[in-house]
């Protein structure tokens, strides 16, 4: 999986790089694979600009610290500078790729459910994380504080996602990223044209927030006890 969010890196290049790493890490795991290695393509404006050079330094430090915390090696990558038009540079955009390994791809957890009668659960807490989001972009809002990547929790979540595949708990799983829950549910229901009935408090925030570290899972009702036990074991 490869992921990046230049809007987060514009707000905080250190956190932005870690958020890209966490998202790619999570994207591999929702299919049931175990993340094993990292590569990257780091895209910035002119390094002759002190602000751009600071962004680059912060992003590489965030990526390095994140990989150390996750215990996952960087096996390669590249840097692309001078991405700008005149004096206007692109947002700092470190693209992070994570390689995952799965013992049998035929047993992967799909991103969408293909039958009705399943229960949907949102794993993870939702906070007021609209800065740098798709909603903020659509409303021309560029300020605010970027979310913080909780990498310790991401590692526990990955254990749950891998166990959900190996123990055949999940019928489908999809992480939340750009567009939040609204985009995730849309992608899940459109794949097989099977809808979903959901109940939410604070609908606007719940649908549009982009708090990291969240996943929607679909399970057969008979698997609720197994899901509850695995989530408790990983403190999710």
MIGU-385901 format. One record per residue (C-alpha): y negated, x negated, z negated. Coordinates in Angstrom, 1 decimal, padded with zeros to 4 digits. Each point is the difference from the previous one (the first is absolute). Layout:
REM residues N
      v      u      w
      Y      X      Z
...
REM end
This chain:
REM residues 236
      v      u      w
  000.0  000.0  000.0
 -003.6 -001.2  000.7
 -003.0  001.4 -001.8
 -003.7 -000.6 -000.3
 -003.1  001.8 -001.2
 -003.3 -001.7  000.9
 -002.0  002.6 -001.9
  001.6 -001.0 -003.3
 -000.5 -003.7  000.8
 -003.7  000.8  000.8
 -000.3  001.3 -003.5
  002.1 -002.7 -001.7
  001.8 -002.5  002.2
  002.2 -001.2 -002.9
  001.2  003.4 -000.9
  000.1  001.0  003.7
  002.5 -002.7  000.8
  002.2  001.0 -002.9
 -000.2  003.7  001.0
  001.1 -000.9  003.5
  002.9 -002.1 -001.4
  001.0  002.8 -002.4
 -000.1  002.6  002.8
  002.2 -002.0  002.4
  002.4 -000.8 -002.9
  000.2  003.7 -000.8
  000.4  001.0  003.6
  003.1 -002.1  000.3
  001.5  001.3 -003.2
 -000.5  003.7  000.8
  002.7 -000.4  002.6
  002.3 -001.6 -002.6
 -000.4 -003.6  001.0
 -000.8 -002.8 -002.5
 -003.2 -002.0  000.8
  000.9 -003.7  000.6
 -002.8 -001.9  001.8
 -003.7  000.2  001.0
 -001.9 -000.9  003.1
 -003.6  000.6  000.9
 -002.8  000.1  002.5
 -003.4 -000.6 -001.7
 -002.9  001.3  002.0
 -003.6 -000.8 -000.8
 -003.4 -000.7  001.5
 -001.6 -003.4  000.3
  000.9 -002.4 -002.8
 -003.4 -001.6  000.5
 -001.4  003.0 -001.8
  000.3 -000.6 -003.8
  000.7  003.7 -000.6
  002.9  000.0  002.4
  001.3 -003.2 -001.4
 -000.1  001.5 -003.5
  001.9  003.1  001.3
  002.6 -002.3  001.5
  000.4 -002.0 -003.3
  000.3  003.1 -002.1
  002.5  001.7  002.4
  002.3 -003.1  000.2
 -000.2 -000.3 -003.8
  000.9  003.6 -000.4
  003.0 -000.3  002.4
  001.2 -003.2 -001.7
 -000.2  001.4 -003.5
  001.6  003.3  001.1
  003.0 -001.8  001.6
  000.4 -002.1 -003.1
  000.1  003.1 -002.2
  002.4  001.8  002.3
  002.2 -003.1  000.3
  000.0  000.2  003.8
 -000.7 -003.0  002.3
 -002.4 -000.3  002.8
  002.0 -001.4  003.0
 -002.8 -000.2  002.5
 -003.2  001.4  001.4
 -003.2 -000.7  001.8
 -003.8  000.3 -000.4
 -002.4  001.4  002.6
 -003.7 -000.8 -000.5
 -003.1  000.9  002.0
  000.9  003.6  000.4
 -003.5  001.4  000.4
 -002.5  001.3  002.4
 -003.2 -002.1 -000.2
 -000.7 -000.3 -003.7
  002.0  003.1 -001.0
  003.5 -001.0 -001.3
  003.0  002.3 -000.3
  001.1  001.1 -003.5
  002.2 -002.7 -001.6
  003.4  001.2  001.2
  003.0 -001.9 -001.3
  003.1  001.6  001.6
  003.0 -000.5 -002.1
  003.6  000.3  001.2
  003.0  000.3 -002.3
  003.6 -000.5  001.1
  002.6  002.1 -001.8
  003.8 -000.3  000.1
  002.3  003.0 -000.1
  003.8 -000.3 -000.1
  000.6  002.8  002.4
 -002.8  001.5  002.0
  002.0  003.1  000.6
 -000.5  000.9 -003.7
 -003.8 -000.4  000.1
 -002.2  002.7 -001.6
 -001.8  001.9  002.7
 -003.7  000.7 -000.2
  000.4  003.7  000.7
  002.3  002.8 -001.2
  002.1  001.7  002.6
  001.0  003.1 -001.9
 -001.5  002.7 -002.2
  000.8  000.6 -003.6
 -001.0 -003.4 -001.4
 -002.3 -000.7 -002.9
 -003.0 -002.3  000.5
 -001.2 -002.4 -002.8
 -003.1 -002.2  000.0
  000.8 -003.2 -001.9
 -003.0 -001.7 -001.6
 -003.3  001.1 -001.4
 -003.0  001.1  002.1
 -003.4 -001.2 -001.0
 -003.5  000.4  001.5
  000.5 -002.7  002.6
 -002.1  001.1  003.0
 -002.0 -003.2  000.5
  001.2 -001.7  003.2
  002.1  003.0  000.8
  000.4  001.8  003.3
 -002.1  002.8 -001.5
 -002.8 -002.5 -000.9
  000.1 -001.4  003.6
 -000.3  003.5  001.5
 -003.0  000.7 -002.2
 -001.7 -003.4  000.8
  000.4 -001.2 -003.6
  000.4 -003.8 -000.3
 -000.6 -000.7 -003.7
  002.0  000.4 -003.2
  002.7 -001.9 -001.8
  003.4 -000.7  001.7
  003.2  001.1 -001.7
  001.9 -002.6 -001.9
  003.6 -000.9  001.0
  002.3  000.2 -003.0
  002.7 -002.4  001.3
  002.2  000.2 -003.1
  000.3  003.7  000.5
  000.6 -000.5  003.8
  003.0 -002.2 -000.9
  001.4  002.8 -002.2
 -000.6  002.5  002.7
  001.8 -002.1  002.5
  003.1  000.0 -002.3
 -000.1  003.8 -000.1
 -000.4  000.3  003.8
  002.9 -002.4  000.6
  002.2  001.8 -002.5
 -001.0  003.4  001.5
  001.6 -001.2  003.3
  003.1 -001.8 -001.4
  000.8  002.9 -002.4
 -000.8  002.6  002.7
 -002.6  001.8 -002.0
 -002.7  000.3  002.6
  000.1  002.2  003.1
 -003.3 -001.5  001.1
 -002.8 -002.2 -001.3
 -003.5 -000.8  001.2
 -002.7 -002.1 -001.7
 -003.6  001.0 -000.3
 -002.7 -002.1  001.6
 -002.8  000.8  002.5
 -000.8  003.7 -000.2
  001.7  000.4 -003.3
  002.4  002.9 -000.8
 -001.4  002.1  002.8
  001.0 -002.5  002.7
  003.4 -000.7 -001.6
  001.0  003.6 -000.1
 -001.2  000.6  003.5
  002.1 -002.9  001.3
  003.1  001.2 -002.0
 -000.1  003.6  001.3
 -000.9 -000.6  003.6
  003.0 -002.3  000.7
  002.5  002.8 -000.1
 -002.3  003.0 -000.1
  001.0  001.0 -003.5
 -002.8  001.1 -002.2
 -000.6 -000.4 -003.7
 -001.4  002.1 -002.8
 -002.0 -002.0 -002.6
 -001.9  000.7 -003.2
 -002.9 -002.2 -001.0
 -002.7 -000.2 -002.6
 -003.4 -001.3  001.2
  001.1  000.5  003.6
 -002.7 -002.1  001.7
  000.5 -003.1 -002.2
  003.8  000.3  000.1
  000.1  000.3  003.8
 -002.5 -002.7  000.9
  000.1 -002.7 -002.7
  001.6 -003.2  001.1
  001.2 -001.3 -003.4
  002.5 -002.7  000.8
  003.6 -000.1 -001.2
  001.0  003.6  000.8
  002.9  001.4  001.9
  001.1  003.5  001.0
  003.8  000.4 -000.2
  002.1  003.0  001.1
  003.2  000.6 -001.9
  002.7  002.7 -000.1
 -000.5  002.0 -003.2
  003.3 -001.2 -001.3
 -001.5 -003.6 -000.1
 -002.8  000.8 -002.5
  001.9 -001.5 -002.9
  000.8 -003.2  001.9
 -003.6 -000.4  001.1
 -001.3  000.6 -003.6
  002.4 -002.6 -001.3
 -000.9 -002.6  002.5
 -003.7  000.6 -000.4
  000.3 -000.3 -003.8
  002.0 -003.2  000.3
 -002.8 -001.5  002.1
 -002.8  001.6 -002.0
 -001.4  001.7  003.0
REM end
